[in-house]
């Protein structure tokens, strides 16, 4: 976990969003990457701009980073990273890629399979017909795989969100 996360996450939440991932990328000019979403899981360009303005004001005021940096705000996208324990149950039934921090007993670090959810704090995945369990803390990186099913589910959710917004406007 980044040292900045406990500082930035409350500001993201105060703006009405949920922090998905925070990364500080070094180099000549640092880049602070903030990936966020609305509570309903959506995030469009207007949301990114709104959150970017709110965070810019917060970061200018609090000044938690030394030196100059560029703020980059984005949505998680359809093939989103899985960063919280709850992400693995929420996206159960979808294909994912996982990379472990260290090789498992067989010497493998990378896996691709169907998310089966959680068993306590263990992530359960079907990899080539074999049910595997990984402690959440052992997963260095994980993300959904872009599949037709995932795209269809995203389109359905967008349509539902648009219909709900249209109903709110007409009422």
C-alpha positions as CSV (number, residue, x, y, z in Angstrom):
1,X,0.0,0.0,0.0
2,X,1.3,3.4,-0.9
3,X,2.0,5.9,1.9
4,X,-0.1,8.4,-0.1
5,X,-3.2,6.1,-0.1
6,X,-4.4,7.0,3.5
7,X,-4.0,10.7,2.6
8,X,-5.6,10.6,-0.8
9,X,-8.4,8.0,-0.4
10,X,-10.5,10.2,2.0
11,X,-10.3,13.1,-0.5
12,X,-11.4,10.8,-3.3
13,X,-14.4,9.6,-1.2
14,X,-15.3,13.2,-0.1
15,X,-15.6,14.0,-3.9
16,X,-18.1,11.1,-4.2
17,X,-15.8,8.4,-5.7
18,X,-14.1,5.2,-4.6
19,X,-10.3,4.8,-5.0
20,X,-9.5,1.7,-7.1
21,X,-5.7,2.2,-7.4
22,X,-3.1,4.8,-6.6
23,X,0.4,4.7,-8.1
24,X,3.3,7.1,-7.9
25,X,5.6,6.6,-10.9
26,X,9.0,8.1,-10.6
27,X,11.2,9.5,-13.3
28,X,12.3,13.0,-14.3
29,X,8.8,14.2,-13.6
30,X,6.7,12.0,-11.2
31,X,3.2,10.9,-12.2
32,X,0.5,10.4,-9.5
33,X,-2.0,8.0,-11.1
34,X,-5.4,7.8,-9.5
35,X,-7.9,5.2,-10.7
36,X,-11.4,5.7,-9.3
37,X,-15.0,5.0,-9.8
38,X,-18.4,6.1,-8.7
39,X,-20.1,4.0,-6.0
40,X,-22.2,2.4,-8.8
41,X,-19.0,1.3,-10.6
42,X,-19.2,3.8,-13.5
43,X,-16.7,6.5,-14.3
44,X,-16.9,8.7,-17.4
45,X,-14.8,11.6,-18.7
46,X,-16.8,14.2,-16.8
47,X,-16.3,12.2,-13.6
48,X,-12.5,12.1,-14.3
49,X,-12.4,15.9,-14.9
50,X,-14.5,16.5,-11.7
51,X,-12.3,14.3,-9.5
52,X,-9.1,15.7,-11.1
53,X,-10.2,19.3,-10.1
54,X,-11.1,18.2,-6.6
55,X,-7.9,16.4,-6.1
56,X,-5.8,19.2,-7.6
57,X,-7.2,21.6,-5.0
58,X,-6.7,19.1,-2.2
59,X,-3.1,18.2,-3.2
60,X,-2.2,21.9,-3.7
61,X,-3.6,22.6,-0.2
62,X,-2.1,19.5,1.6
63,X,1.1,19.2,-0.4
64,X,1.8,15.6,0.4
65,X,4.4,15.1,-2.4
66,X,7.8,16.6,-2.6
67,X,8.8,18.2,-6.0
68,X,6.8,18.5,-9.1
69,X,4.4,15.8,-10.4
70,X,1.6,15.3,-12.9
71,X,-1.8,14.2,-11.7
72,X,-3.5,11.6,-13.9
73,X,-7.1,10.5,-13.1
74,X,-8.7,7.6,-14.9
75,X,-11.5,5.0,-14.8
76,X,-10.6,1.4,-14.1
77,X,-11.9,0.4,-17.5
78,X,-13.7,-2.8,-18.4
79,X,-10.6,-5.0,-17.9
80,X,-10.1,-3.4,-14.5
81,X,-7.5,-4.2,-11.9
82,X,-8.7,-6.1,-8.9
83,X,-7.2,-4.4,-5.9
84,X,-9.6,-5.0,-3.0
85,X,-10.6,-8.3,-1.5
86,X,-14.2,-7.5,-2.3
87,X,-13.3,-7.1,-6.0
88,X,-12.6,-10.9,-6.2
89,X,-16.1,-11.8,-5.0
90,X,-17.8,-9.0,-7.0
91,X,-16.3,-10.2,-10.2
92,X,-16.7,-13.9,-9.5
93,X,-17.6,-15.8,-12.6
94,X,-15.2,-13.7,-14.8
95,X,-11.8,-14.6,-16.2
96,X,-8.8,-12.9,-14.5
97,X,-5.0,-12.8,-14.7
98,X,-3.2,-13.0,-11.4
99,X,0.5,-12.4,-10.6
100,X,1.8,-13.5,-7.2
101,X,4.5,-11.5,-5.3
102,X,6.5,-14.7,-5.1
103,X,6.3,-18.1,-6.9
104,X,4.0,-20.7,-5.5
105,X,5.1,-24.2,-4.5
106,X,5.2,-25.2,-8.2
107,X,7.4,-22.2,-9.1
108,X,4.7,-20.3,-11.0
109,X,3.9,-16.7,-10.4
110,X,1.3,-16.0,-13.2
111,X,-2.1,-17.5,-13.5
112,X,-5.1,-17.0,-15.7
113,X,-8.5,-18.5,-14.8
114,X,-12.1,-18.2,-13.8
115,X,-12.6,-16.3,-10.5
116,X,-14.7,-18.4,-8.2
117,X,-14.8,-15.9,-5.4
118,X,-13.4,-16.0,-1.9
119,X,-12.8,-18.5,0.9
120,X,-12.1,-16.3,3.9
121,X,-9.1,-14.1,2.8
122,X,-8.1,-16.5,0.0
123,X,-8.9,-15.8,-3.6
124,X,-10.2,-19.0,-5.3
125,X,-9.6,-19.5,-9.1
126,X,-10.3,-22.3,-11.5
127,X,-7.1,-22.6,-13.6
128,X,-7.5,-25.2,-16.4
129,X,-9.9,-27.3,-14.3
130,X,-7.9,-27.1,-11.2
131,X,-9.3,-25.1,-8.2
132,X,-6.5,-23.0,-6.7
133,X,-6.4,-20.8,-3.6
134,X,-4.2,-17.8,-3.1
135,X,-3.9,-15.7,0.0
136,X,-5.1,-12.2,-0.9
137,X,-1.8,-10.7,0.5
138,X,0.2,-12.9,-1.9
139,X,-1.3,-11.4,-5.0
140,X,1.0,-8.6,-6.4
141,X,-1.3,-7.7,-9.3
142,X,-4.6,-8.9,-10.7
143,X,-7.0,-7.8,-13.4
144,X,-10.0,-8.9,-15.4
145,X,-9.5,-10.4,-18.8
146,X,-11.5,-8.7,-21.6
147,X,-14.0,-11.2,-22.8
148,X,-17.3,-11.1,-24.7
149,X,-19.2,-11.9,-21.5
150,X,-17.5,-9.0,-19.6
151,X,-18.2,-6.6,-22.5
152,X,-21.9,-7.6,-22.6
153,X,-22.3,-7.2,-18.9
154,X,-20.7,-3.7,-19.1
155,X,-23.0,-2.7,-21.9
156,X,-26.0,-4.0,-20.0
157,X,-24.9,-2.0,-16.8
158,X,-24.4,1.2,-18.9
159,X,-27.8,0.8,-20.5
160,X,-29.4,0.3,-17.0
161,X,-27.5,3.4,-15.7
162,X,-28.7,5.5,-18.6
163,X,-32.3,4.4,-18.2
164,X,-32.1,5.1,-14.4
165,X,-30.7,8.6,-15.1
166,X,-33.4,9.3,-17.8
167,X,-36.2,8.3,-15.3
168,X,-34.7,10.6,-12.7
169,X,-34.8,13.5,-15.1
170,X,-38.4,12.9,-16.1
171,X,-39.6,12.5,-12.5
